[in-house]
Structures are given as C-alpha cells and as structure tokens.
Amino acid sequence: MENPQLLAKVNPPNWLKFLVISLIAIGIFFRFAHIGQKFYWGDECFTSLAISGHTLAEVQQEIFNHQTPIPVTTVEKYQHIDPERTVADTVNYLITSDPQHPPLYYATVRLWAQVFGDSPVVLRSLSALFSLLIFPSVYWLCLELFESPVVGWIAMALMAVSPLQVVFAQEARQYSLWMVTVLISSAALLRAIRRDNKLGWAVYALTLTLGLYTHLLTVLVVTAFGIYVVISQRRIQTILNYIMSAAAAFLLFTPWIIVFINNLETALQLTFGWTLKIIDNPWDRIAIFLMRATRTFFDINLASDSFWIETVTQESPFVYGIFTLTLASILIVFLSIIFAKIIPKNAGTFLVCMASFTGIFILAYDLIFGGIRSLLIRYQLPLCLSLEIAIAYGITFYVFAPKSHEKIVGGVIIAGLVIAGLVSDVTLFQAESWWTQIEGKYIMNIAQITNQSESPLLISNNSPLMVGTILALSHRLEPKVHLLSPLDNQLIKIPQDYRQIFLFYRKNSWFNQLEQDEDYDLTYAFDLPGPLGGLWRFEKLARS
C-alpha cells in the first residue's frame, strides 16, 4: 500500500471482525477469571484502607503504639468498610495519608464496595469493568487519529490479549481507569481540533479533568498534548483553545493541587523509595526499561518482583533476559519503520509526544538525577498505549497491503503478538502472584513460614512502609500470629508463650537482644536488600 492514507478507505472484513470479537471474549474471560486468586499486595491493601475510612495515622497508632503483642486480626478492620464512615472519610484518608493519589478512583471504589461488598474480588472486579472501556476508547482514538476503523479493530485485538492490560484489570488500583482517561482525552483532543467548536473543547477539558483526578502523572500527558498542538497546528486560535481548555481542567483540579502542596512532605515520605539511586550503570537502567516495555505484549512472569535491583542480570533469568532484549530490538526496528515510512505525520507526532513525555521523559530524569520511577511499569502506561496503537497501525498497513509478501509480514506479526499475549494470559491465569506486585513472593513466603510455626510472634519496625507489608500479611496470616512493633532501640520484653519470633530487620537493638538471649536460637535467615530487609527466625530453646 503505497499511500498510508488509503487505510482510511479500508473497511474491516468479516473475518477480522470475527477474530477480534473472539479475542475480546477471551480477553474478558482472562480479566475476570481467578480474579481473587492473586496475592493481595501492599498497594491494594492501601486501597482497602482508603475505602475503610480510617487514616494511616490510625493504623500506625493501632500497630506501633503497643508495648505488648497484638493479634494479627486486630488490623482486619482497616481492610473493611467502617459503616460509620463515608466517602468523605475516604477522601480525608487521601488528603492526610496518600495525597499523591487523587480521589476519583477511590471515591468510586468506595461507593462500589458499599453496594457489592469490600472483598478483594469485588474491588478488583471494578478495575476489570473499567478495563472493558479500553476497547471503545482505543477504537475512538484510532478513528480520530487515522480515520480508519480497521486500525481500531486491530488495536482492540492487541489490547484484548495484552498481558499488561489483563494484569492491571485484576488489580484494585486506579490504573485501568487511568488508561481509559488517557485514551478518551486523546480522542477528545483530536476531535476538538478537527471540529474546532466550543462543545468539542469543553468535552476535552472535562475528560482531561477526569484524568487529572485519576492520576497525577496526567500532568505529563497534558504537556505531551500541548507540545503536539504547538507542533502540528498552524492556527493560533487552535493553540489558544487548547490552552484555555487545559487551563479550565487545571482550574477544576485546583482543590487537589492545594491538597498535594499542603501535604507534600507526606507524599515524599511515602514515595522516597522510588528516588533512591539503586542502579549505577545507565545501560543497565535502559536495558531493564526496554525489557519491561516488551511485557506489554509478552510476559510469563519470570521477571524479578524485588524492589532492589542493581543490575540487569538481577531482573530476570539469563535466557529470558536475552529473549526479551531481542524482542525489544525487534520492536524498535519495527517501530522505526512505522514512524519513518508508514504512519501519517500528524499521527506519528501525536504518538511520539504521548510516549516521550510519560515514558522517555521519566527515564531521562532517572538517568540524570537517579531513582527507579522509570522502571515502574504502572508509570509507563501512556507509553505502552502508544506502542500498542503504533504497532496496530503497522500491522494494518501490512495486512491490507497489495503485495503478498507484505501481507505475510503483517499476518506473521499479528499472529505472533496474539499467540504471545495468549501464552502470557494463560500464565497469569495460573499464577498466584505477579512480578508487578513488589516483593509479593517474599511476603507470601513470610506468611507460609510464619503459619507453619507453633506460636509465632512477628516483630517489625514502625516505618510507614511496613504498614502495607503488615496489611498484606494480614490477608494470609492465621489468627494465631501476633505482632509487635516496638520503638527503635527500645528493649523488648517477650512473653514466655511465644516459641518462634520473626524479625524483618537485623540492624537494630531487638536483633542484638535476641541474638544474645540464651533462651533463643537463630534457626532461619533470609537477607533481602531494600526496605523490607529480610526475615530472621529465633526459636525458643527447650529447657530440661
């Protein structure tokens, strides 16, 4: 197909519609199947805490201000709705305890839980429902971007089986909703530019506001859109309309901007881990970034879920690492061909801006100032969406090309990506945890070891980061487990009825106290770099 614009005249054939509808049906199945089987990890526990109406300070008061052990069941109330508290209390939690997260998703999931229950399955099911809106949203964007319904159909096929989409569809967080708002605000912008009327710009301002109230990184998306408008539009009035619409969205978002600024210190304390300079070699960082980007299309859960990765060799097994880097190279070559020779200029500019300011910008920032923000796939979702849409266009171009060898290339690519996605989805279907759930396997291992003990006591420090770990453990620990969180450097007095004592950290006075105690013997040690520290078990010696 010599002229890419001819794709606008191609109608999706019936075989393609049947294939895409079938893949969407399969994708829906994988989004809801075994939705309660996966490990309910720390971030999701904070969602449950938010909708409970309690605050982080209340949890810390409950867990950390005791001189004597407390049952692990004590913290269960912070994972369920308090009937005496309302949506306003959920918003208050975000203001005081989690200001980096705007309230739209959390208020919505609170209302959802009031009707259907607050179990992990119910909370995750809302994300799965949000993920279904991906299909009409990306179809609309492809219509606006390429004027081609057939590209929209192929984009829906890729997103139906994408492991990235399925993973976040099964997570009780705002990321499925965020992807939807990114797509609809993108489509609304292009429609507003095309029609250039007040209604179109008002709709764009509204969708942008929804995005801002869903995720703070929407600010980067706004920046990307602004640069696209300046580059692609010659009419000053169009640029002014964009500025006024964006300004209106930010004006509506002002209440949360004030909240965020007033509670900036709290936000920094909760996210300081992502600013640590863990990876010294920039090539390691770039390699890990590329490997994780490929998991948009293929992911069999062989990546590390560790917070503390210092080199690319720690990211995944050697053979899998080589495979994903090879896949990344192939995708880079294919994308280079798409953007250089195939995709319409304006559409290419739009996707490059969208990818650059939400993905590559964060990577560049980390390379210059340190940190691992760019390695968190949930922060790279607009980049991943851009990749899927660009590749959908490239596939469409080749599949409907007049030359037979080009058709074969397109068919091989789409077949390969669909098979890769389905293999990934089957792996996810069977998995108990996923690499995106940071330290998930480690926490599950702690729960298993602790539950096997006769009368266990779990000792942790009083860091805010430990709250998520303890809440996640509470979903798996048996009622016989007790918790103790003494103040730093405080001597602990352990009742005689605990036979096994578990510590998360060894660099503190409690570890030294137990190590010197002749009544206890160190019987298990697992050292883990990073905030969690590891796990050590002291067992009470039998005295004759």
N, C-alpha and C positions, 0 to 999 in steps of 0.2 A: 504494500500500500504506500504509494509514493507520497501522498498528501495525508498527514495525520488528521486533518480536519474532516476527511471523508468518514471517519469513525462516527461522526455525529449523525450520519445518514444510515448507519447500520442498525437495524432492529434486531434485538436478541432473538435467535431462533428458538423453536420449541424445545429442542434437545438441551440447550443451555438453561432454559428456564426450569426444566425438569431436574437437571443436575443440581442447580443452585438451590431449588426448593428442597431437594433431598438432603443436601449438605446442611441447610439451615435447620431442618428437622433433626438431623444427627447432632448438630451443634447445640440445639435446645436441650436434647437429651443429656449431653455431657455437662451442660451448665447446671442442671438440677440433680443429676444422678449422684448418689453418695455425698450429697452436699453437707451432711453432718458428720461424715467420716473423718475429714481432715482435722488435724490438730488446730485447736482454737488458740491462736498465738497472742502475744502481748498486745499488739496494736488493736486486734479485735476485742480484747478484754477491755481496752480503754473505751471502745465504742459502747460496750455494755455498761461500763462505769458512767459514761456520759448520759445514757438514757435512764440510768437509775435515779438521777437527780442529785446524787451525792457529789462531793468535790474530792480532789486529790488530797487536800489537807485532811479531810475526814478519814480517808483510808490510811494515810500516814499516822494519824492520831491513833487509829484502831490497831495498826500493826506494830508501830515502832515505839509506842509510849507505855510499854508494859515491862515490868521487871521480872515477870514470871511468864512461862509459856502459855500460849493460847491455842485452842483447836483451830485447824485449818478451815473448818466450817464457819468460823467467825467472819471470814471475808466474803462468804457467799452472797450476803445481802447486797454487796456492791456490784454484783453481776445480774441483778434483777431489778425490775421497776419497783420503786417505792410508791405505793398508791397515794401517799400523802404529798407527793411531789409531782410537779407538772413539767410541761415543755419549757416553761420559764426557768426551771431549775436546771434543765439540760443546757440551756443557753448560758446560765450562770456558771455551770461547770466549765464550759469552753472559755468564758471570759477569764475566770480565775485560775484555771488549771491547764488549759490547752489552747491558748489564744491564736496559735498558728493555724488552727483549723476553723474556717468559717462555719456558720451554723446550719446551712441549708440541708445538707445530708443528715445531720444529727437530729435536727428537729423533725425531719421526715421519718427517720427510722424510729424515733420515739413514738410518733403517732401510729406508725405501722405496728409496733410492738404492743401498744395499748389495745389494739384490736385483735391481733393474731397470736400474741404471746412474745416472750422475750428470750426464747431458747436460741442457741447458736444457729440452728437450722432455719428458724423463722427470720432472724436478722440477715443471714446470708441470702435467703430467698429474695429479699428486696433488691439486693445487688444483682442477682440473676435476672430479675424482671427489668431492672434498669438496662442490663446488658442487651436485652432484646431490642431496645430502642436504637442500638447501634445500626441495625440493618436499614430502617428507613432513613436514618440520619446520614449514613455514608452514601446511600443511593441519591438522596437530595443533593449532597455536596458534589457528587460526580456529575450530576445533571448540570449544576451551576458552573462547575469547573471545566468540564469537557463538552457540555451539551450532548452527552452520549449516554443513553440508557444502558447500553451493553457494558460499558465500563462499570456502571453501578452494579450490575448483576455479578460481574466477576469480583468486584470488591467485596460484595456481600458474601460470596463463596469463600474468599480468603479469610474474612473475619469470622465466618461461621465455625471454622475448624482451627483458627489460630489458638495455640495454647495460651498465649498471653491474655486473650480475651476470656478464655474459659477460667483461667486462674483467678482473675480479678472479679469474674462473675460469681465466684464462690467465696468471696472474702467480704466480711462485714465491715467494709470501709467505703470511702466515697469515690473510689477510682473508676468504677463503671459509669457512675453518674458524671464524673468529670470528663471522661472520653465523649459521652453523649453531648455535653455542653460545648466541648471544643468543636465537634463536628457541626452541630446546628448553628453555632455562632459563625463558623466559617462559611457555611452555606448562606446564612442570613446576610453576611457582609457582601458576598458576591452578588446576591440578589439585589441588595440595596444599591450597589454600584451600577448594576445593569438597568434597574428601573429608575433609580435616582429620584425617588419621591419621599415625602415625609413619613409615610407609613413604613416603607422599607427600612429607613434609618431608625425609626422608633423600634421596630422589631429587632433590629441588630443590637440596639442599646439594651433592650430587655434581655436578649439571650446572653449578651456579654455580662450583664449584671448577675444572671443565674450562674455563669461560670465563675465569676469572682466570689460569689457566696458559697461556691462549692470547693474551690481550691485556690490558695494564694498564688500559685505559680501561673494562674491565668494571666497575671500581670505580664509575664514573658510572652504569652500568646498575643496579648494586646499590642505589645511592642512589635512583634513579628508582623501582625496585620498592618500596623501603622507604616512600617517600612515598605511593605508590599504596595500599599496605596500610593505612597510617595513615588516609588519607582515606576509603577505601572500606569498611573493616571496623570494625564496632562491637564485636565480641567482643575483649576484652583478650587472651584466650588465643591467638587467631589472630595478633595482633601479636607476642606473646611467642614463638610458634612461629617466626614469620618471623625475629625477632631471633636466636633460637638457631640456626636453620639458616644464616643469614648468618654468624654468629659461627663456626660449625663450618667453613664454607667458608674463612673468613679464617684460621682456625687451621691448616687444611691448607695454606694458601698462605703461612704464616709463613716457611718457609725462603727463599722468593724475596723476600719483603718485606725480610728481613735482607740478602740479596744486594744488592737495589736500594739500600737505605740505605747500605750499606758502599761501594758503587761509584757513589754519586750524582753525584760530580764527573765521572766518565767519561760518564754518561748526559747530563748537562747540556752537556758539550763536543760531543757528537755531535748534539744537537738544538738547539743555540743558534740556528741559522738561523731556526727557527720562532718565536723570541721577538723577532726584530727588528721594529721598528716601521717597516715599509715604506710602508704606506698611511696617510696622514694624515687623509683625509676619511672620516668614518664612513659616509656614504651610499655611497661607492664600495665600501667593505667589505661593506655589506649587499647591494648590488646584485650583486657578484661571488658572494657566498654564495648568493643566490637563483638566479642563473644556473647555478651548478654543481649546485644541488639538482635542477634540472629535467633534468639529464643522467642522472638515474635512469631517465627514460623516453625521452628523445630526445638523441642525441649523434652528431654527424657529424664530430667531431674538428677543429673549427675553432677551438677554444679554444687559448690560449697554453700552452705547456709550460714557460714561463720561471719560474724561481724568483722573479724580481724584478719583480713587477707593482705599480705605484704607483697607477694609476687604472683605472677600469672600462673606459675606452677601449682599454687595452692588453690586456684579457682576450680579446677576440675581434674579428673584423671588425664594422664598424658595423651592417650589416643583420642579421647573425646575432645580435649582441648585443641589438638591438631585438626580434628574434623570440623569443629565449629569455626576455627580461624580460616580454614579452607572455604567453608560455606560463606563466611563473611567476605572473603576475597571475591568469590563468585558473584555475590550480591552487589558488591561495589562495582565490579565490571559491568554487570547488567544495568545497574542504576546509572552508571556513567553513559552508557549507550542511550538509555532512555532520555536522559536530560540533554545530551549533546545532539541527538539526531531525531528523536521521535516526538517528545512531548511538546505541545504548543508553548510558546514562550511565556505567556502570562500565567498559564497553569504551572509551568515549571518554576517560575519565580515565586508563586504563592507557596508551593510545597517546600521549596528551599528555605524560604523565610520561616515557615512554620516549624521545620525541622531544626534549623540553625539556632533559633532563639530559645528553644526549650530543651535542646539536647546538646548540640555542639557548644553553645554558649556556656552551659554548666560544666561541660568537660574542660573547656579552656580556662574557666575560672578555677577549677580544681587544680589544673596543671600549674597555674601561676601562684595561687595562694594556699594550695593544699586542701585536703578534705576528700571525702568519698561520696559526695552528693551525686556525682555523675554516674556512679555505679549502682545507684538505687533505681531499678527498672521502673518503679512507680512514678519517679520524677521525669521519666523519659517517654511517657505515654503519647504526647503530641508528636514526638519524633517517630515513634513506632507507627502511629496512624498515618503519617506522611509516607513512610516506607511502604506500607500496605497499599495505599492508594496509587503511588507511583508505579509499583510493580503490577498492580491490577491494570493500569493503562498500558504498560509494556506488553503484558500478556495478551490483552485485547488486540493491540496493534498487530502482533504476530499471528494470533489465531485466525484473524479475519484478513490477513494479507493475501494478495492474489497468487503469490508464488508458493508452490507446495512445500519447498524446504523451509520457508518461514513459518508456514502453518505447523510443520512438525516441531520446530523450535518452540513455538508457543504452546503446543499440546504437551510437549515434554516438561516444560516449566510448570504449567498449571497442574499437571498430573503429579509431578514431584512434590510441589508445595502442598497439595491436598493430601497426598499419602503421608508426608512428613507431619502435617497437622493432625491427621487421624491417629498415627502412631503415638504422637505426643499426648493426645486426648485419652487414649486407652491407658497410657502410663499414669496420667493424672487420675483417671478413674480408679485405679488400683492403689494409689499412693495414700499414705497416712499423713504425710507432711510434704511440703514443697520447699525448694531452696529459697524462695522469696520470703518465707517465714523465718526470720533471722534467729539463729540458734534453736530452731524448732526441734531438731533431732536431739540436741543436747538436753533440752528441758524435758522432752519425753523420756529420755534415758534416766534423768534425775528422778522423775515420778516413778518409773518402774523399779529402780533400785530402792527408793525410799519405801514404796509399798510392800516390798518383799521383806522389810525389816520387822522385827517383833514389836518394838515400842520406840518409834523413831522421833527424834527432835531435829528440826531444821533451823539452823541459825544463819541469819543474813544480816548485812549492814542496813543502814537506814537511808540509802540513796534513793532518790525518786525513781531512778531507772529500775530499781528492784521491785517496785510496785507492779509493773507489768509482768515481770517474771513470776512473782508470787500469785498474782491473779490467774495467770495461765496455768500454773501448777495446781491451783485450787480446783480446776476442772478435771484433774486427773488423780489427785492425791486422795487416798482413803481417809475417812474420818479419824482414824487412829493417829494420824500425823499431827504434830504440834509445831508451832512456830515460835521463835524467839528472835527479837531484833534489838539487842542492847545498844546503848550509845557507844560511840567509838572510844576505845581504850578503857572501857568500863569492865571490871571483873564480873564474871558471870557466876551465879550460883545455880547449879543444875540439880533439880530434884533427883532422888535416887531411882525413880521408877522408869527412867529412860535408858535403854540398853544400847541404842545406836544414836550417835549425834553426827549430823551432817553440817558441814560449813561450806559456804560458797567461796570464801577468800582465805588465803593463808597468811597474808601480810597484815595481820592485826594481832591485838593482845589476846583475843579469845583463842586463836590457834595456838599461840605460845603457851597459854594457860593449860589447854587440854593436852598439848604435847608433853608438858612437864608433870601432868597429873598421873600418878602411878595407878590410878583406878581405870584408866582408859588406854587403849592401844590403837594406833593408826593402822587401819586394815584396808583402806582403799584410797587411791589418789588419782585424780584426773585433772591435769592442769590445762586450762583453756586461756589463751591470750585474749585481752579485751575486757570490757566492762564486767562480764559475768564472773570471770576469774577462774572457775573450775569447780570441782567438788571433792571434798575430803570427808572420809567416814572414820569416826572414832568409836570403837566398840568397848563397852564396859567389860572388864575382866571378871571372870567368876572367881570368887574368893572362897576357899575352903574353911 
